[in-house]
Amino acid sequence: MTDQLAARLNAGLAHIRATVTDTVAEKSALVRSLERFHVSTRYDKLLTLEVEKLLATILSDSAEEGYALAIVGKSGAGKTHAINHALDSHPAFKPFSDGLNDFQICMRVRTPPVCSTKSLGVAILQHVGYPLSRTKLNEIEIWRLVREQLKRREIRIIYLDEAQHVLKTKKNVTEVTDTLKA
């Protein structure tokens, strides 16, 4: 997002804040606090075990392909919240520095609504801040850049929110999942 666009969006929020009633402002604060609140369920322990298994696989340095973890449930069931809570509460997912640069081992990306191998690669590159020009890159070039950027940034885990969009792709779902595994 450009600085100008960010400034315009912030100006719009500032306008809303300045014009709403106290009741609306209180509701906003309540919504914000509810979104931060986590209710533990029996699935939290299972999710933590899977996250630890994923980290152990990375540490073993023997994984030749990617490790996939799918969390399924009805819309609004709290899947995204549970995953974010598990990632935010584990110390391995905290940002770290090598003295020059800041890193994080996990990148969280919202899957494009119309998800192809190419659009997913572009979304990942945009998320890491890679400057994409309007030149036409093919899928092979995009994914070469994705692998390069992930390695450069020490990103070892990609959390794809709304990954069901991959299943709706017109292309072969196997193509997208195989690209992700690699």
C-alpha positions as CSV (number, residue, x, y, z in Angstrom):
1,M,0.0,0.0,0.0
2,T,1.4,3.4,-0.9
3,D,2.0,6.0,1.8
4,Q,-0.6,8.3,0.1
5,L,-3.3,5.6,0.2
6,A,-2.5,4.8,3.8
7,A,-2.7,8.4,4.7
8,R,-6.1,8.7,3.0
9,L,-7.4,5.6,4.8
10,N,-6.2,7.0,8.1
11,A,-7.8,10.3,7.4
12,G,-11.1,8.5,6.8
13,L,-10.8,6.6,10.1
14,A,-10.0,9.9,11.9
15,H,-13.1,11.4,10.4
16,I,-15.2,8.5,11.5
17,R,-13.7,8.7,15.0
18,A,-14.4,12.4,15.2
19,T,-18.0,12.1,14.1
20,V,-19.4,9.0,15.8
21,T,-21.4,9.1,19.1
22,D,-19.9,7.9,22.3
23,T,-22.1,4.8,22.1
24,V,-20.6,3.8,18.7
25,A,-17.0,4.4,20.1
26,E,-17.8,2.2,23.1
27,K,-19.1,-0.5,20.8
28,S,-15.9,-0.3,18.8
29,A,-13.8,-0.7,21.9
30,L,-15.9,-3.7,23.0
31,V,-15.6,-5.4,19.5
32,R,-11.8,-4.8,19.7
33,S,-11.6,-6.4,23.1
34,L,-13.7,-9.3,22.2
35,E,-11.6,-10.0,19.1
36,R,-8.5,-10.2,21.3
37,F,-10.2,-12.5,23.9
38,H,-9.5,-16.2,23.5
39,V,-11.7,-19.0,24.9
40,S,-9.7,-22.2,25.2
41,T,-11.3,-25.3,23.8
42,R,-10.3,-29.0,23.7
43,Y,-8.9,-28.3,20.2
44,D,-6.2,-25.8,21.5
45,K,-4.1,-28.6,22.9
46,L,-4.3,-30.6,19.6
47,L,-3.4,-27.5,17.6
48,T,-0.5,-26.8,19.9
49,L,0.7,-30.4,19.4
50,E,0.5,-30.1,15.6
51,V,2.4,-26.8,15.7
52,E,5.1,-28.4,17.8
53,K,5.2,-31.3,15.4
54,L,5.6,-28.9,12.5
55,L,8.5,-27.1,14.3
56,A,10.1,-30.5,15.1
57,T,9.9,-31.4,11.4
58,I,11.7,-28.1,10.5
59,L,14.3,-28.6,13.2
60,S,15.0,-32.2,12.0
61,D,16.3,-30.8,8.7
62,S,15.2,-34.0,7.1
63,A,11.9,-32.8,5.5
64,E,12.2,-32.9,1.8
65,E,8.8,-31.6,1.1
66,G,6.4,-29.2,2.9
67,Y,4.3,-30.1,5.8
68,A,0.6,-29.3,5.6
69,L,-1.8,-28.7,8.4
70,A,-5.4,-28.1,7.6
71,I,-7.9,-26.7,10.2
72,V,-11.5,-27.3,9.1
73,G,-14.8,-26.2,10.5
74,K,-17.8,-24.1,9.7
75,S,-17.6,-20.5,8.8
76,G,-17.3,-18.4,11.9
77,A,-16.2,-21.3,14.0
78,G,-13.0,-19.5,15.1
79,K,-10.4,-21.3,13.0
80,T,-8.5,-18.2,12.1
81,H,-8.6,-16.9,15.7
82,A,-7.4,-20.3,17.0
83,I,-4.5,-20.5,14.6
84,N,-3.5,-16.9,15.2
85,H,-3.7,-17.5,19.0
86,A,-1.5,-20.7,18.7
87,L,1.1,-18.8,16.5
88,D,1.0,-15.6,18.7
89,S,1.5,-17.5,21.9
90,H,4.4,-19.7,20.8
91,P,7.9,-18.2,21.3
92,A,9.2,-19.6,18.0
93,F,6.9,-17.4,16.1
94,K,8.0,-14.1,17.7
95,P,10.0,-11.8,15.5
96,F,13.8,-12.0,15.8
97,S,16.8,-10.1,14.5
98,D,20.3,-11.0,13.3
99,G,21.5,-7.6,14.3
100,L,20.9,-6.1,10.8
101,N,17.5,-7.3,9.8
102,D,14.2,-8.4,11.5
103,F,12.8,-11.8,10.6
104,Q,9.8,-14.0,11.4
105,I,9.7,-17.7,10.6
106,C,6.0,-17.6,9.7
107,M,4.2,-15.5,7.2
108,R,0.4,-15.2,7.2
109,V,-1.2,-14.7,3.9
110,R,-4.9,-14.4,3.0
111,T,-5.5,-16.7,0.0
112,P,-6.8,-14.8,-3.1
113,P,-10.5,-15.4,-3.7
114,V,-9.8,-16.7,-7.2
115,C,-6.7,-18.8,-6.4
116,S,-4.4,-20.1,-9.1
117,T,-0.8,-21.0,-8.7
118,K,0.2,-17.7,-10.2
119,S,-2.2,-15.5,-8.1
120,L,-1.1,-17.2,-4.9
121,G,2.6,-16.7,-5.8
122,V,1.9,-13.0,-6.6
123,A,0.0,-12.6,-3.2
124,I,3.0,-14.1,-1.4
125,L,5.4,-11.8,-3.2
126,Q,3.2,-8.8,-2.5
127,H,3.0,-9.8,1.2
128,V,6.8,-9.9,1.6
129,G,7.0,-6.5,-0.1
130,Y,8.7,-7.7,-3.2
131,P,8.4,-5.0,-5.9
132,L,6.4,-6.5,-8.7
133,S,6.5,-4.6,-12.0
134,R,3.8,-4.8,-14.6
135,T,5.9,-7.2,-16.6
136,K,4.3,-10.6,-17.3
137,L,6.0,-13.2,-15.2
138,N,5.0,-16.8,-15.7
139,E,4.2,-19.2,-12.8
140,I,7.7,-20.8,-12.9
141,E,9.4,-17.3,-12.6
142,I,7.0,-16.2,-9.9
143,W,7.6,-19.4,-7.8
144,R,11.4,-19.1,-8.3
145,L,11.1,-15.6,-6.8
146,V,8.8,-16.9,-4.0
147,R,11.3,-19.5,-3.0
148,E,14.2,-17.0,-3.2
149,Q,12.3,-14.4,-1.1
150,L,11.2,-16.9,1.5
151,K,14.7,-18.2,1.9
152,R,16.2,-14.6,2.1
153,R,13.7,-13.7,4.8
154,E,14.1,-16.9,6.8
155,I,10.4,-17.7,6.3
156,R,9.8,-21.4,6.9
157,I,6.1,-21.5,7.4
158,I,3.3,-20.0,5.4
159,Y,-0.1,-19.8,7.0
160,L,-2.8,-19.5,4.3
161,D,-6.0,-18.1,5.7
162,E,-9.0,-19.0,3.6
163,A,-7.2,-21.8,1.9
164,Q,-10.5,-23.3,0.7
165,H,-10.1,-20.8,-2.2
166,V,-7.4,-23.2,-3.6
167,L,-10.1,-25.9,-3.8
168,K,-12.3,-23.7,-6.0
169,T,-9.6,-23.1,-8.6
170,K,-10.4,-23.9,-12.2
171,K,-7.0,-25.5,-12.7
172,N,-6.0,-28.8,-11.2
173,V,-6.0,-28.4,-7.4
174,T,-3.0,-30.9,-7.4
175,E,-1.0,-28.3,-9.3
176,V,-1.4,-25.7,-6.6
177,T,-0.9,-28.1,-3.7
178,D,2.2,-29.6,-5.3
179,T,3.7,-26.1,-5.9
180,L,3.1,-25.3,-2.2
181,K,4.6,-28.6,-1.0
182,A,7.8,-27.9,-3.0
